[in-house]
Amino acid sequence: MAYIFGALAVYVGCIAVLYAAQRSLLYHPDQSVPDPADYGVPQMTAIRVGTADGYALLAWWRPPPAQGSPVLIYFHGNAGHIGERADKIRDYMDAGFGVLLLSYRYNAGSGGAPSEDALLADGRAAMAFVKAQGIAGRRIIVYGESLGTAVAVAMAATHDVGAVVLEAPFSSMAELAQHHYWYAAARWLVRDRFDSMARIGEIGAPLLVVHGRLDRLIPPRFGQTLYDAASPPKEIRLIEQAQHNDLLDYGLPQIVLRFIGRYLGS
């Protein structure tokens, strides 16, 4: 009996540690303040985007080179800084798009603590900045990568946009946590639920989901589930040999550009 109670105490202790540490597991702040020229995109300018609650977020901005050109707003994943996404947005600038690459408030010296509410507030600041430049909603593409897909879904569900691109998305953080921490009933412990399933049906813009079939961090069934719940028009591309972080190596920008061309034109 003592053994049982001891094992139970250890189990409860492990769950308590997971609960207390969950944001440290989910968010990985990076205080680097990268310069666009150092990452091969000198056509971009480092700016600060203000949020409604007073934070000044680092972002890289390349205005659309011609009136009516699309603008892509890029919401990155949970780790690393925006300079590490330069290779992922270069093709879109080469295609004539404007691009806003946003850093969340807990990065790049912006201050603030990460949470779902904080990231969604940062997303709204990015949307407001682009619209303040006179960009019509139908010319805005919201692009989410990994954790950033939840921000992109939330923005597309509440703003007029022209297209949505989700790279390695998940249905909800609660379900993804349950997949990884099945032994801890993790779905009931998650604070930042990022419930994209609850929002995906509110998106009216064309949707593209791209996922690697070998993705172990966010298995492709999560992207498929989200895709299945979305309204048309929608497309999904499951890349046979791709994992979580190497979709760029399998022609991701070309897939995205073809999709955008079909729905927004050149």
Secondary structure as a PSIPRED ss2 file (coil, helix, strand):
# PSIPRED VFORMAT (PSIPRED V4.0)

   1 M C   1.000  0.000  0.000
   2 A H   0.000  1.000  0.000
   3 Y H   0.000  1.000  0.000
   4 I H   0.000  1.000  0.000
   5 F H   0.000  1.000  0.000
   6 G H   0.000  1.000  0.000
   7 A H   0.000  1.000  0.000
   8 L H   0.000  1.000  0.000
   9 A H   0.000  1.000  0.000
  10 V H   0.000  1.000  0.000
  11 Y H   0.000  1.000  0.000
  12 V H   0.000  1.000  0.000
  13 G H   0.000  1.000  0.000
  14 C H   0.000  1.000  0.000
  15 I H   0.000  1.000  0.000
  16 A H   0.000  1.000  0.000
  17 V H   0.000  1.000  0.000
  18 L H   0.000  1.000  0.000
  19 Y H   0.000  1.000  0.000
  20 A H   0.000  1.000  0.000
  21 A H   0.000  1.000  0.000
  22 Q H   0.000  1.000  0.000
  23 R H   0.000  1.000  0.000
  24 S H   0.000  1.000  0.000
  25 L H   0.000  1.000  0.000
  26 L H   0.000  1.000  0.000
  27 Y C   1.000  0.000  0.000
  28 H E   0.000  0.000  1.000
  29 P C   1.000  0.000  0.000
  30 D C   1.000  0.000  0.000
  31 Q C   1.000  0.000  0.000
  32 S C   1.000  0.000  0.000
  33 V C   1.000  0.000  0.000
  34 P C   1.000  0.000  0.000
  35 D C   1.000  0.000  0.000
  36 P H   0.000  1.000  0.000
  37 A H   0.000  1.000  0.000
  38 D H   0.000  1.000  0.000
  39 Y H   0.000  1.000  0.000
  40 G C   1.000  0.000  0.000
  41 V C   1.000  0.000  0.000
  42 P C   1.000  0.000  0.000
  43 Q C   1.000  0.000  0.000
  44 M C   1.000  0.000  0.000
  45 T E   0.000  0.000  1.000
  46 A E   0.000  0.000  1.000
  47 I E   0.000  0.000  1.000
  48 R E   0.000  0.000  1.000
  49 V E   0.000  0.000  1.000
  50 G E   0.000  0.000  1.000
  51 T C   1.000  0.000  0.000
  52 A C   1.000  0.000  0.000
  53 D C   1.000  0.000  0.000
  54 G C   1.000  0.000  0.000
  55 Y C   1.000  0.000  0.000
  56 A E   0.000  0.000  1.000
  57 L E   0.000  0.000  1.000
  58 L E   0.000  0.000  1.000
  59 A E   0.000  0.000  1.000
  60 W E   0.000  0.000  1.000
  61 W E   0.000  0.000  1.000
  62 R E   0.000  0.000  1.000
  63 P C   1.000  0.000  0.000
  64 P C   1.000  0.000  0.000
  65 P C   1.000  0.000  0.000
  66 A C   1.000  0.000  0.000
  67 Q C   1.000  0.000  0.000
  68 G C   1.000  0.000  0.000
  69 S C   1.000  0.000  0.000
  70 P C   1.000  0.000  0.000
  71 V E   0.000  0.000  1.000
  72 L E   0.000  0.000  1.000
  73 I E   0.000  0.000  1.000
  74 Y E   0.000  0.000  1.000
  75 F E   0.000  0.000  1.000
  76 H C   1.000  0.000  0.000
  77 G C   1.000  0.000  0.000
  78 N C   1.000  0.000  0.000
  79 A E   0.000  0.000  1.000
  80 G C   1.000  0.000  0.000
  81 H C   1.000  0.000  0.000
  82 I H   0.000  1.000  0.000
  83 G H   0.000  1.000  0.000
  84 E H   0.000  1.000  0.000
  85 R H   0.000  1.000  0.000
  86 A H   0.000  1.000  0.000
  87 D H   0.000  1.000  0.000
  88 K H   0.000  1.000  0.000
  89 I H   0.000  1.000  0.000
  90 R H   0.000  1.000  0.000
  91 D H   0.000  1.000  0.000
  92 Y H   0.000  1.000  0.000
  93 M H   0.000  1.000  0.000
  94 D H   0.000  1.000  0.000
  95 A C   1.000  0.000  0.000
  96 G C   1.000  0.000  0.000
  97 F C   1.000  0.000  0.000
  98 G E   0.000  0.000  1.000
  99 V E   0.000  0.000  1.000
 100 L E   0.000  0.000  1.000
 101 L E   0.000  0.000  1.000
 102 L E   0.000  0.000  1.000
 103 S C   1.000  0.000  0.000
 104 Y C   1.000  0.000  0.000
 105 R C   1.000  0.000  0.000
 106 Y C   1.000  0.000  0.000
 107 N C   1.000  0.000  0.000
 108 A C   1.000  0.000  0.000
 109 G C   1.000  0.000  0.000
 110 S C   1.000  0.000  0.000
 111 G C   1.000  0.000  0.000
 112 G C   1.000  0.000  0.000
 113 A C   1.000  0.000  0.000
 114 P C   1.000  0.000  0.000
 115 S C   1.000  0.000  0.000
 116 E H   0.000  1.000  0.000
 117 D H   0.000  1.000  0.000
 118 A H   0.000  1.000  0.000
 119 L H   0.000  1.000  0.000
 120 L H   0.000  1.000  0.000
 121 A H   0.000  1.000  0.000
 122 D H   0.000  1.000  0.000
 123 G H   0.000  1.000  0.000
 124 R H   0.000  1.000  0.000
 125 A H   0.000  1.000  0.000
 126 A H   0.000  1.000  0.000
 127 M H   0.000  1.000  0.000
 128 A H   0.000  1.000  0.000
 129 F H   0.000  1.000  0.000
 130 V H   0.000  1.000  0.000
 131 K H   0.000  1.000  0.000
 132 A H   0.000  1.000  0.000
 133 Q C   1.000  0.000  0.000
 134 G C   1.000  0.000  0.000
 135 I C   1.000  0.000  0.000
 136 A C   1.000  0.000  0.000
 137 G H   0.000  1.000  0.000
 138 R H   0.000  1.000  0.000
 139 R H   0.000  1.000  0.000
 140 I E   0.000  0.000  1.000
 141 I E   0.000  0.000  1.000
 142 V E   0.000  0.000  1.000
 143 Y E   0.000  0.000  1.000
 144 G E   0.000  0.000  1.000
 145 E E   0.000  0.000  1.000
 146 S C   1.000  0.000  0.000
 147 L C   1.000  0.000  0.000
 148 G H   0.000  1.000  0.000
 149 T H   0.000  1.000  0.000
 150 A H   0.000  1.000  0.000
 151 V H   0.000  1.000  0.000
 152 A H   0.000  1.000  0.000
 153 V H   0.000  1.000  0.000
 154 A H   0.000  1.000  0.000
 155 M H   0.000  1.000  0.000
 156 A H   0.000  1.000  0.000
 157 A H   0.000  1.000  0.000
 158 T H   0.000  1.000  0.000
 159 H C   1.000  0.000  0.000
 160 D C   1.000  0.000  0.000
 161 V C   1.000  0.000  0.000
 162 G C   1.000  0.000  0.000
 163 A E   0.000  0.000  1.000
 164 V E   0.000  0.000  1.000
 165 V E   0.000  0.000  1.000
 166 L E   0.000  0.000  1.000
 167 E E   0.000  0.000  1.000
 168 A C   1.000  0.000  0.000
 169 P C   1.000  0.000  0.000
 170 F C   1.000  0.000  0.000
 171 S C   1.000  0.000  0.000
 172 S C   1.000  0.000  0.000
 173 M H   0.000  1.000  0.000
 174 A H   0.000  1.000  0.000
 175 E H   0.000  1.000  0.000
 176 L H   0.000  1.000  0.000
 177 A H   0.000  1.000  0.000
 178 Q H   0.000  1.000  0.000
 179 H H   0.000  1.000  0.000
 180 H H   0.000  1.000  0.000
 181 Y C   1.000  0.000  0.000
 182 W H   0.000  1.000  0.000
 183 Y H   0.000  1.000  0.000
 184 A H   0.000  1.000  0.000
 185 A C   1.000  0.000  0.000
 186 A H   0.000  1.000  0.000
 187 R H   0.000  1.000  0.000
 188 W H   0.000  1.000  0.000
 189 L C   1.000  0.000  0.000
 190 V C   1.000  0.000  0.000
 191 R C   1.000  0.000  0.000
 192 D C   1.000  0.000  0.000
 193 R C   1.000  0.000  0.000
 194 F C   1.000  0.000  0.000
 195 D C   1.000  0.000  0.000
 196 S H   0.000  1.000  0.000
 197 M H   0.000  1.000  0.000
 198 A H   0.000  1.000  0.000
 199 R C   1.000  0.000  0.000
 200 I H   0.000  1.000  0.000
 201 G H   0.000  1.000  0.000
 202 E H   0.000  1.000  0.000
 203 I C   1.000  0.000  0.000
 204 G C   1.000  0.000  0.000
 205 A C   1.000  0.000  0.000
 206 P C   1.000  0.000  0.000
 207 L E   0.000  0.000  1.000
 208 L E   0.000  0.000  1.000
 209 V E   0.000  0.000  1.000
 210 V E   0.000  0.000  1.000
 211 H E   0.000  0.000  1.000
 212 G E   0.000  0.000  1.000
 213 R C   1.000  0.000  0.000
 214 L C   1.000  0.000  0.000
 215 D C   1.000  0.000  0.000
 216 R C   1.000  0.000  0.000
 217 L C   1.000  0.000  0.000
 218 I C   1.000  0.000  0.000
 219 P C   1.000  0.000  0.000
 220 P H   0.000  1.000  0.000
 221 R H   0.000  1.000  0.000
 222 F H   0.000  1.000  0.000
 223 G H   0.000  1.000  0.000
 224 Q H   0.000  1.000  0.000
 225 T H   0.000  1.000  0.000
 226 L H   0.000  1.000  0.000
 227 Y H   0.000  1.000  0.000
 228 D H   0.000  1.000  0.000
 229 A H   0.000  1.000  0.000
 230 A C   1.000  0.000  0.000
 231 S C   1.000  0.000  0.000
 232 P C   1.000  0.000  0.000
 233 P C   1.000  0.000  0.000
 234 K E   0.000  0.000  1.000
 235 E E   0.000  0.000  1.000
 236 I E   0.000  0.000  1.000
 237 R E   0.000  0.000  1.000
 238 L E   0.000  0.000  1.000
 239 I E   0.000  0.000  1.000
 240 E C   1.000  0.000  0.000
 241 Q C   1.000  0.000  0.000
 242 A C   1.000  0.000  0.000
 243 Q C   1.000  0.000  0.000
 244 H C   1.000  0.000  0.000
 245 N C   1.000  0.000  0.000
 246 D C   1.000  0.000  0.000
 247 L H   0.000  1.000  0.000
 248 L H   0.000  1.000  0.000
 249 D H   0.000  1.000  0.000
 250 Y H   0.000  1.000  0.000
 251 G C   1.000  0.000  0.000
 252 L H   0.000  1.000  0.000
 253 P H   0.000  1.000  0.000
 254 Q H   0.000  1.000  0.000
 255 I H   0.000  1.000  0.000
 256 V H   0.000  1.000  0.000
 257 L H   0.000  1.000  0.000
 258 R H   0.000  1.000  0.000
 259 F H   0.000  1.000  0.000
 260 I H   0.000  1.000  0.000
 261 G H   0.000  1.000  0.000
 262 R H   0.000  1.000  0.000
 263 Y H   0.000  1.000  0.000
 264 L H   0.000  1.000  0.000
 265 G C   1.000  0.000  0.000
 266 S C   1.000  0.000  0.000
